[in-house]
Amino acid sequence: MYPNLKLQLWKCGLRQNHVAKLLGIDATTMSRIVNGIREPGPELRNSMAILLRCDVVWLFERQVEEKIQIGDTVEPLVE
């Protein structure tokens, strides 16, 4: 999931389907991108950042939990 993308859409007052139309992509594709199911290419990422007036790197940061993959060693939290 791209929480910053969702946040920026909300801050700009734009709906996903409207942004999809402006970018020339399908609304389903847009939904999959926002939810982290589909990875947009560099050109689409840049177009989205320009449209939403924000930094492309920030816009496509993933949630911390998603960065941990199966098989990764995680140290237990010690209090």
N, C-alpha and C positions, 0 to 999 in steps of 0.2 A: 504494500500500500504506500502511496505517496501522500502523507498527511499534509505536507506544505502545499501541494497542488490543490487538494480539497480546500484548504484554508484560503488560498489565494483566489480560487473561484468564488468563494463565499464573500471575501473582502471586496472583490470587484463587482459583486452582485450579478454574476453570470451563471447561467445554467449550463450543465455539461452538454446538452443537446445543441444549444446555441453556439457554444465554442466549437463543437464538432463541425457544425455547418460553416462557420467562419474559416476553419482550417481545411475544409474539404474532405473530412473523414466521416465515417459512419458513426452514429451515436453509440452503437454497441462497442465499437473500437475505442471510443473515448472513455466509456465506462470501464472497459478492461484496463486501459492505461491508468486511470485514476485509482483503480483498485489493485494495481500492481500485478495484474495477470498478464499483461502484454507490455513489452518494452518498446517505447517509441525510438525511432532512429534519431541521429543527431540533428538532421534538418527539421524534423517535427518538434523535437525538444526546443530548439532555438525559436521556432515560430511560436510555440506556446509561451515561452518566456517573454518574447516581445509583446505578444498579445496581452499577457497578464502583467506586463511591466514589472518584471522581477528577474533576479539572477537565476540562470538556468541550473547551476549546481545546487543551489538552495531548493529550488522548485522540485527537483527530483531526488532529494535525500529520502532514503528509506527509513522506516522505523527501526529502532535499535534491535528489537526482538527478531526482525527478519534477517538481520545480518548474521545471526548465529545459525549455523547449519547443522544438520544431523551428523554426528561423528565428531563435532568440535568438543574439546574438553573445556568444561566450565568449572571454575573454582567455586566451591561452596561458600556461601556467605557466613562469616564467623562474627559473632557479636561478642 
